[in-house]
Amino acid sequence: MTCETLNNVHQLAIYHKERLQKLLEPLVPLIVKSVKNPRSAVCKTALMTCSDIFKAYGDLIVNSIDPLLVQLFLKASQDKRFVCEAAEAALISMTSWISPSVLLPRMQPYLKNRNPCIRAKASVCFSKSVPRLDVEGIKECGMVKLIQIAATQLSDQLPESREAARNLALELQVFYEKSQASTSGENEGEPSASPDAESWEAFCQSKLSALSAQAILRVTSTTPKEGVTAGVTSAPKEGVAVGC
């Protein structure tokens, strides 16, 4: 009966989303309860419903998303493959259809969660969302804040977190260098600032501790930048979550 009800929600989200929208607030706690259900079939159906809801409502669902986040991160880390895959698909849908400017603040607390698996999945989703920001979005989030997050995650105990942090650092380096080049072009003909003050290395060293700056610079100076975005947006490698 629960699976049938979830399928009805799934169909309403796809074909009659206006009629379902007013029910979202009381509906989300029930979906969370189904995601936590020990029956794998119920859990998977609920996760698939989450994917459809994210796609249908985008930013409209963000105020109700907090109870779902921790469950999605946990389910994406478990060893039941078909449940894990459904949770991963839901997270991809979430990062694809919800604006990063409203999603990133919601995910940030989970980057410091005690559970390393939750931190790892939050790091992956965070690193997928940042490249979708435009110039104003990066400025609003704060370049310094973002690079500090990347530096912190680089020392996480799980490889998945560290890989996400490397991808994030590379994206931020590309953005920073492009913004510096753009500024230089706009100011052409004016006295130029010190090259060191504009360099990525100088920026990291001025905004991070010595050890954090060294870690970020080691990653960004040795890893090719081509295809960075592709690497960030791809799904986490199969089998990573099993170790959690």
N, C-alpha and C positions, 0 to 999 in steps of 0.2 A: 504493500500500500504506500509506503514511504517513497519507494522508487518511482511508482506511478505518479505520485504527487510532484516529485522533483522533475519528472519528464514533462508534466503539465507546465511547470514554471519555466522550464527550458523552452517550450514551444511558445509560451506567452512572451518571453523575452525576445524571441526572434521575430514573431509575427504580429504581436499586439503589445509592444513595449509601453505605449502610452497608458494602456489600461492597467498594466502591472506596476507602473512607476509609483503610484500612491501607496502601494503595499510593501515597498522595499524595506522601510524601516522595521516593521514587525517581522518581515520575512527573513532578513539576514540572520537573526539569532537561531531561527529554525534550521537554516542551511548549515550554520556552524555546528549545531547539534548533530546533524546528519553526517557532516565531515568527520566528527569525532566517533561516529558509530563503529563498533568493533566489527560489524559485518562489512567485508571488503566491497561487496556489490553496492551497498548503500553509500559507502564512503566515496567510491569512484563516481557514482551517479551524481552525488552532491558536488564533487570537484568539477565534473563536466558542466554542471549547471552554473558554477562560478565563472567558468570561462565565457559562457554565453552572456551572463549578466554584465561582466566587465566590457564585453564587446558592445552590448546594446546600450549601456548607460554611461560608460566612460567616467567623466568627472562627476557625474550626478551621484555615483555610488560612493565617492571617496569619504564622505562623512560617516558612512556606516561600515567602513572597511576594516577598522581596527580589530574587531573580534575575529575577523577572518584571517588576518595576516599571520598570526602565530601558528594557526592550524595549517595553513598552506605551507609555511616553511617547514613545519614538522613532518607533514605528510610527504613532502618532496625529499625528505631525508631517510625515509624508512626503506626496508629491504623488500617489501612486496612490490614487484616491478610494475604491475599495471596500475597500482595506486600511485606509486611514485611518478610514473609517466603522466597520469592525469593531473597530478598536482603541479608538475613542471609545466604542463600545457596551460594550466590556469594562471601560473605566475607569468608566463610569456604573454598571455592575453592581457593580464593586468598591466604589465610594463608597456605593452603596445598601444593600449586604448585609453589609459589614464594619463593625463598630462604630467610630465615629470615635475613641473613646478609645484603641483599639489601633492604628488605621490612621494617625492623625496623626503619631505619633513615627516611623513607618516612612517617611513621605513627607518629613518635614522636611529631611533631608540633601539631597534633590534640589532644594530651593528655592535652594541655593547652587551647584548644578552649573555647570560651565564652559560647557556647551552651553545656549544660550539657549532652544532649543526644549524641552529637558527641563525647564528652570526654568518655562517657560510652562505646560506641561501639569501639572506638579506644583502650580503655583499655583492652577490651575483646580480640580483635585481637592481641594486643601486647602480652598479657599473653599467647596466644595460640602459638605465633611464637617463643618466647624465648626458650621453651623446645626443639625445633628442632635444636637449635644451638649445635655444638660440643664444645669441650674444647677450641679450638682455637677461635671459634666464640664468646664464652663468654668473653674470654680475649680481643678480638678485640673490642667488644662493651664496655667492661669495667664493671667489677663486681660492682664497687662503683657507677657508673652511673646508673646501673640497679636497685640497691637497693634503691637509692635515688628516682628513678621514682616510685617504689612500695610504698615507704613511703609517697610520695606526694599524690598518688591516694587513699591511705587508708583514707584520710580525705575528699574525694570528697562527694558531697551532694547526689549522686545517689547510691543506694545499688549495682547496677550492676558494677559500677566502683570499689567499695570497695571490692566486692567479687573477681573481677579479680586481684586486688592488693594483696589480701590474697593468691590467687593461685600462683601469681608470686613470692611473698616472700618465700613461701614454696619450690618452685622449686629452687630458688637461695640458700636457706639454704641447701638443699640436695646436690646441686652442690658444694657448699663451703666445706661442711663437707667431701665429697668424695675426693675433691682435697687436703684437709689437710691430710686426711688419706693416700692418695697416696704419698704425699710428705714425710710424716713420714716414710713410707715403703722404699722409695728410700734412705732416709738419715739414715737408721738403722745402728747403730754402731758409728754414730757421736754424739757429744753432742747435746742433744735435746733442742729445744727452750722452752721458758716459755709456759706452758699449756694455761695460760690466753691469751697470745698473739695469740694463734692459735684458740681460741674458737670463735664460732659464735657470742656470746654475746659481746666479746671484739671487734670483727670486726665491729659490728653494732655501738657500742658506740664510736668507734674511727672515723667512717666515717659519722655519722649522728648527727644531733642535739639531745639533750637529749630527747625531746618529740618524735621526729621521731623514735629514737632508741627504746624508750619504746613501741611505737605502733607496730613496727616490731617484737620485742621480745615477746610481748603479743600474737601476732598472731601465731608466729612460736613455741611458747612453749606450747600452749594450743590446737593446732589443730593437729590431727593425720597426719603423713606424708604418710601413705600407700594410694596408689591410687591417689596421687597428680596429676600425669600427666593425668589420666583419667578425673579428675575433670576439668582440664584446657581445655582439648580438646573437651569437650562436648559442644553442642550448648547452648546459653543462655536460661534460663527458659522462657517458653511461657508466654506472658502477661507482661513481665517486661517493654517492650517498650511502652505499652499503656499509662503508666503514664507520659511519656515524652510529 
